[in-house]
């Protein structure tokens, strides 16, 4: 038997596990859903890995020993954001170039399950047009 549910999303309401890269200012944002699902805190730092054999394959991880300190965004609206992020236009440019992404804000969606490599959990990042 087919079981469906109606989904209506608008702009800021979109849910999902993703990392967004803002074309305008170099903001890298870890979505609210990603923060909640993976139990990421402001004490964590983001880590990005690129496959040496396939420059178009990227992974995300986090931890106390990461590379990019995560900060919360102060949202002035009714619903404060639980997203975390940082500013780094050099990283954004490198990711855009290696994935041949359009020069606009993009979302890279995290794989459902991580790959475990040398004891580290890595979530593959996927671009959906």
C-alpha positions as CSV (number, residue, x, y, z in Angstrom):
1,X,0.0,0.0,0.0
2,X,1.3,3.5,-0.9
3,X,1.8,5.8,2.0
4,X,2.5,9.4,1.3
5,X,2.6,12.7,3.2
6,X,2.3,16.2,1.8
7,X,5.4,18.4,2.0
8,X,5.4,22.1,1.5
9,X,8.6,24.0,2.1
10,X,9.5,27.6,1.5
11,X,12.9,29.3,1.6
12,X,14.2,29.2,5.2
13,X,12.0,26.2,6.1
14,X,13.9,23.7,3.9
15,X,15.2,20.9,6.1
16,X,18.0,18.5,5.5
17,X,21.6,17.7,6.2
18,X,23.7,20.0,4.2
19,X,26.6,22.5,4.2
20,X,25.9,25.7,2.3
21,X,28.5,27.9,0.7
22,X,27.5,31.6,0.1
23,X,28.8,33.1,-3.1
24,X,28.5,36.6,-1.9
25,X,30.6,36.6,1.3
26,X,32.2,33.2,1.8
27,X,29.9,32.1,4.6
28,X,30.0,28.3,5.1
29,X,26.9,27.1,7.1
30,X,26.3,23.8,8.7
31,X,22.5,23.4,8.5
32,X,20.3,23.3,11.6
33,X,19.3,19.7,10.8
34,X,23.0,18.6,10.4
35,X,23.9,20.2,13.7
36,X,21.0,18.4,15.5
37,X,21.4,15.0,13.8
38,X,25.2,14.8,14.3
39,X,25.2,16.5,17.7
40,X,27.6,19.2,16.5
41,X,28.4,22.0,19.1
42,X,30.2,25.3,19.1
43,X,33.1,23.5,20.7
44,X,33.6,21.6,17.5
45,X,35.5,22.6,14.4
46,X,34.6,21.7,10.8
47,X,36.9,19.6,8.7
48,X,36.7,19.1,4.9
49,X,38.5,16.4,2.9
50,X,39.0,16.0,-0.8
51,X,39.6,12.7,-2.5
52,X,43.1,12.8,-3.9
53,X,42.1,10.5,-6.8
54,X,38.9,12.4,-7.6
55,X,39.1,16.1,-6.9
56,X,35.3,16.3,-7.3
57,X,34.6,14.2,-4.3
58,X,34.4,16.0,-1.0
59,X,33.7,14.9,2.6
60,X,32.7,16.7,5.8
61,X,33.6,15.9,9.3
62,X,33.9,17.7,12.6
63,X,35.6,17.4,16.0
64,X,37.6,19.2,18.6
65,X,40.7,18.9,16.4
66,X,39.1,20.4,13.3
67,X,40.2,23.2,11.1
68,X,37.4,25.8,11.0
69,X,35.9,26.9,14.4
70,X,32.1,26.9,14.3
71,X,30.0,29.8,15.6
72,X,26.3,30.2,16.0
73,X,24.5,32.7,14.0
74,X,22.4,35.3,15.8
75,X,19.1,35.2,14.0
76,X,16.8,38.1,14.8
77,X,13.6,36.4,13.7
78,X,11.0,34.5,15.7
79,X,12.9,31.3,15.4
80,X,16.6,31.5,16.3
81,X,18.8,29.5,14.0
82,X,20.7,26.5,15.4
83,X,22.9,26.5,12.3
84,X,26.6,26.9,12.9
85,X,29.2,28.3,10.5
86,X,32.2,30.3,9.6
87,X,33.6,32.6,7.0
88,X,36.2,31.5,4.5
89,X,36.0,32.6,0.9
90,X,39.3,30.7,0.0
91,X,37.7,27.4,0.9
92,X,34.5,28.4,-0.8
93,X,36.4,29.3,-4.0
94,X,38.4,26.0,-3.9
95,X,35.2,23.9,-3.5
96,X,33.4,25.8,-6.3
97,X,36.3,25.4,-8.6
98,X,36.9,21.7,-8.0
99,X,33.1,20.9,-8.3
100,X,32.6,23.3,-11.2
101,X,29.8,24.9,-9.3
102,X,27.8,28.0,-10.4
103,X,28.9,31.2,-8.7
104,X,25.8,31.3,-6.5
105,X,25.0,30.1,-3.0
106,X,24.9,26.3,-3.2
107,X,24.1,23.4,-0.8
108,X,26.2,20.3,-0.6
109,X,24.0,17.5,0.9
110,X,25.5,15.1,3.3
111,X,25.3,11.4,2.6
112,X,22.9,9.5,4.9
113,X,25.7,7.3,6.4
114,X,29.3,8.2,7.0
115,X,32.3,6.5,5.7
116,X,34.7,5.5,8.5
117,X,38.4,6.1,7.6
118,X,41.1,5.7,10.2
119,X,38.5,6.0,13.0
120,X,37.0,9.2,11.6
121,X,33.4,9.5,10.4
122,X,33.3,11.3,7.0
123,X,30.0,12.3,5.3
124,X,30.3,12.6,1.6
125,X,29.1,15.9,0.1
126,X,26.8,15.8,-2.9
127,X,25.7,18.6,-5.1
128,X,22.1,18.5,-6.5
129,X,21.3,20.8,-9.4
